[in-house]
Amino acid sequence: MTPQDARRAVAAALTAIVPDADIDGLPDDASLRDELELDSLDFLSFVEQLSTRAQVRIDETDYPELATLGSSVAFVVSRSSGA
Amino acid sequence: MASTRPELDPAQPTAPDYRELVHGFTWDHAREALAGLPGGHGLNIAHEAVDRHVDEGRGDQVAIRCVAADGSMTAVTFAQLRQETSRFAHLLGSLGVRRGESVVSLLGRQHEQYVVCLGTLKAGAVFSPLFSSFGPDPIRERLLRSRASVLVTTESLYRRKIAPQLAELPYLQHIVLIGRHDGADEGADERLIGFDEAMAEQPTEYDVAATEPSDPALLHFTSGTTGLPKGAVHVHDAVVAHRVTAGLALDLHPGDVFWCTADPGWVTGTSYGIVAPLTIGATLVSYAGEFEAAAWYRILADQHVTVWYTAPTALRMLMRYGADLPRSHDLSTLRHVASVGEALNPEVVRWGQEALGLPIHDNWWQTETGAIMVSNYPGMPIRPGSMGRPMPGVQVTTLALGDNGRARVEDGKVTPAGVGESGELAVRAGWPSMFRTYLDDEERYRACFADGWYLSGDLASLDADGYLWFVGRADDVIKSAGHLIGPFEVESALLEHPAVVEAGVIGMPDELAGELVRAYVTVRAGLDADEALRLDLVAFARRRLGGLAPKEILFDEHLPHNSSGKVMRRVLKARALGLPEGDVSTMERVP
């Protein structure tokens, strides 16, 4: 997956949880949980959405890599190219 | 039935036998462990939690370890805490806050939260914490109910959740802001005060307000089936129950390192996240970050936590990571693990044994009870899936149910439920941490009692050995991830959306959270109930309600109604769960 596709997948997964989230205005290094006020259950929904949309397997141990927009995009890129 | 379930070996075979505990217990005897105000001038929680430790030579002991989200740690000693809480009490005085008035905090798990709580109590005012994940609507509702003139919050929370609705908060006269930057004053509301600057001007010595045991101390908002949240008022005398229950049910002792993962915005985070450990003279760990399995295990290991009090949802999330992760951390200091929030399923209790080498002790209580009422004690065999047995000094029973699904009251009398029979869990009125009223709603308070019993609204069964087993809620209140959510509050917010004409909100069973909030909405005739509208509603509810927002919103053109036209949540739930129509007829008798 290209970084552009990965970003689109992350954005789509986030807006499925927070439909009015301003993803373009979100700094790459900002905490998704803080900025979008995701609680633990929202975060797990985000993981499920992202896994489906990006067609990547996401294990519990990968969760720390989904802390920010930038790290999530990087994770999807690395995981999809390795698959 | 229940009594035949297997028992686990007790973690602490040397702990006192349950029967001995109950036999020798009196509240008056328990009160002897309290210091009381100097000169016999009353009882104040802040004195018990802070000043007495300094008076008794423990000022250098660490009271709080504040662990930031990045893992860095700041230690606060009892001596520091005494000075800071004294400054805050003076600050409240300078702002004109009088005894018995509410002071509201909207803060995260941060150093200042503890200062605000204990400083407020020191001043004889009433501490009312709000969960920082609440959206603007629940915050406004609670602030108005509390009629607080002072709110303490952060710059960021103020900007997002208070400033946009300041005009609708007429009682607020002072908003004390943490993290306020110089130069932010241009055109700012004159009610804003910077926390650091204001605190720096105050003296560090304060004569603790001479409160009586029966004076109000804490105001916790909780949710009911109907109407907006209720403000449960607790008094300073509750501290004896906080202290005793933490010792008996949580095995907490002086010098322990204690981590209560609950946010102080909920009652557990205040009773056991602040008051109980400090009163006992333990060191409390406060973690500012959100749930993350590896980070949590690192805290347990790095802080050498000895007693850990957490929630079923968090434990079930940890279970998903397996047992290798905890085993890769040195958790050798951990001695006792307890859980509260919703029923703890037996699998989690067994997982604790496997992954942590310790069983997990479930217990039960509510906002209204102020402290733990039922517990699996350290010295008692755990029955996995049971909430345990009553606290010493507390009488708990189950009451036979009437047609409306609550305790049956005939001629003012209740009837105990039989062994193994579902009944309403009830506590004999009069324990020290019992709530004393619902703020401005004495009628609703009185309705919680019958025949000398406090009726909890929870259903449970009692087995032949006196262990209690949680069955469910007797009303429509939703328990999600350890938080109590009132359907009415969620429905009210949804009805503010111009497309919505009616809403019904229920809790759907969820393996992680216990229940998830699901909303059914009917939209105005002529509107398309399409995906775009659904997403708009989801966003709207999140903006209004924050952490109380429904996780699922579904369209429903035919919401079930009773004869007076109210949406019948129980019927809605029966439908959602695929229960037969026969159940629906009994549901219709629910008022």
HADDOCK unambig.tbl for C-alpha pairs under 7 A between the chains (distance, minus, plus):
assign (segid A and resid 18 and name CA) (segid B and resid 539 and name CA) 5.94 0.50 0.50
assign (segid A and resid 19 and name CA) (segid B and resid 535 and name CA) 5.72 0.50 0.50
assign (segid A and resid 19 and name CA) (segid B and resid 536 and name CA) 6.90 0.50 0.50
assign (segid A and resid 19 and name CA) (segid B and resid 538 and name CA) 6.90 0.50 0.50
assign (segid A and resid 19 and name CA) (segid B and resid 539 and name CA) 5.31 0.50 0.50
assign (segid A and resid 20 and name CA) (segid B and resid 539 and name CA) 5.68 0.50 0.50
assign (segid A and resid 40 and name CA) (segid B and resid 291 and name CA) 6.54 0.50 0.50
assign (segid A and resid 60 and name CA) (segid B and resid 321 and name CA) 6.02 0.50 0.50
